Amino acid sequence: MLRGLFGSRPADRVGGSLFAAVLRQARRPEFYEHGGVPDTLDGRFDMIALHLFLVMRHLKGRGEAAEAAARGLVDALFADLDASLRELGVGDLAVGKRIRAMMDGLYGRFDAYDAGLAEAEGGRKLRVALDNNLFGTVHVPPEALERMAAYVRREADALARMPVEALLAGDVRFGPPPAP
């Protein structure tokens, strides 16, 4: 409430812009229509988590401004989760517990994706992490899983080449979803 009276911090504006870009990419219909991601609340949450991970990974360890932008990005996620849960009819007392559980799951996904990207390209860890999380409720053919793993590696590489100043300006661009 006080931020509304006195204006928001620059990191909040940057975080909001980055979160909007994450949402735009995560909501692209190709992921659900051709990529095998389940078009469910869980599937959509996992697409957001995956793209959030990619941005957060690039901000990590890149200085104080990048850390502030990452906090702004997480704040934007919290606000979105809170609003979404309330819209779904979750009561005030349960919202905090649900968000805590979702955040625990989010950080577990981040750890699994990070370990997968740290492994050499032919390794299994990233495919296993995607299979357990993004595709956890459905069976996808191995080639769809491989396409998604290649997409994640491609996007991680592209973000690594992007100057951190672009992200600090709230500008993040993702490539197209994997083609069938």
N, C-alpha and C positions, 0 to 999 in steps of 0.2 A: 504494500500500500504506500509506504513512504517513497519507494522508487518512483511510483506514479506521480507523486507530488514534486519530487526534486529531479526527475529524469533518470534514465537508466545509465548504467555504467557502459563504457565502450565495449567491454568484454561481453556484456549481455547482448548488445546489438550484434556483435560479431557471432556469438554463439547462436543467436536466433537465426541469422542468415545462413550459417553453416547447417543448422538443423533443418531449415527449410529446403536446402539443397539435398540433404540426406533423405528427407521425406519424398521429394520429387523423384529421386532415383529409385528409392525402395518401392514406390507405388507404380512404377512402370509396368504396364500390363504384360509385357513380354515375359517377365519372370514367372508369372502365374499361368499364362496361356501356353507358353512354349518351353519354359524352363523347368517345369515340374514342381515349382514351389507351391505348397498348398495355399489356396486363396481363402484363408481362415484368419482369425485373430492371431493365432500362434504363428502362422506363416508370415503374416505382415509384420508382426513384432520381430521375428527373426530376420527379415529383410532389413528392417530399420537397424537392428543390432549389428548386422554385418557391415552396413555402410557407415554406421557410427564408429565401429571399430576401426575401419580404414582411415577415417579422418583423425580419430583420437591417436592412432598409432603414429601418424605423421606429426602431430603436435607434441608428442611426448619427448621431453628432454630438449626442446628447442628454445628454451629461454622463458623468462618470466611472462612476457606477453602471450606466448603460445600456451603456457599453463593457465593463464587467466581466460584465454579463449576456450580452452578445453573445459574449464569450470562453467563458463557461460553456455557451452554446448550441453553439458550435463544438466544445468539448470533448465534449459529449454526442453530437454527430454522429460525431466520431472514434471514441469508444468503441463506438457502434452499428455503424459500418462495420467496425471491427476484429473485433467479435464475429461479425458476419454473414459476413465473409470466412473467418474460421476455421471457422465452421459449414459453409460451402460446401467446406471442405477445402483452402483455400489455405494453403500452408506458411508457417512463421514468417518465413523470409527474404524471401518475396515480398509479405507483407502490407503492409509499409511502402511499397514501390514502387507497389502497387496503390492504396493510399490517397492517395499523392502525386498520382498520375495522376487519380484521381477528384476531388481537391480542385482541381487545375488546371482541370479541366472545370467544376467548380462555380463557380469565380470567373469563368470566361469566360461562363457562363450569367448570373451576377449582372450583369456588365457589359452584356450584351445586353438583359436585362430592364429594367435601369435606363435605358438609352438609349431603349427603347421606351416606358417610362412618362413620360419627359421630353418626348417628342414629343406634339403635340396629338392629341386623341382620334381623329381620322380618319386619322392617320398609319399607315404600314405597318410600322414598325420592330418593334413589339410582336408583331404577327402573324407576321412573318418569324422573330423570335426563338423564338416558340412552335413554329412549323412546323419550324424547324431542330433544336430541342432536344426539346421535349415530344413532338412528333409525328414526330421525325426518321426513324423506321424504318417509318412507315406513311403512307398518303395519307388525308387527311381532307377532307371537303367544305368549301368556303369558309365556309359558315354555321357549322359546328362550330368552326372556327378563330376566327371572329368572336365566337361565344358565349364561348369560353375567354378571348379578349382582354378582353371586357367583364367577365367574372368577375375577372380579374386587376386591372383598373382599379377595380372595385367594392371588392375586398378591400384594395387599396392605399389607397383613399380612406377606408374604414372604419378601418383601422389608423391612418391619419394623424389621425383624429378621436379615437381612443382615448387617454386620458391615459397618458403613459409610465409613470406610477406603477402602473397596472394590469399592464403588462408586467413591471415590476420586482417585482411580487408573484407573477409566474409565471402570470398570467392573460391568455390570448389567446383570442379567440373568432372563428371564421371563419363566414361565411355559408354557405348551401347551395351545392353545386356547380351549375354551369349546367344548366338543364333542356333536354331535347332539343326 
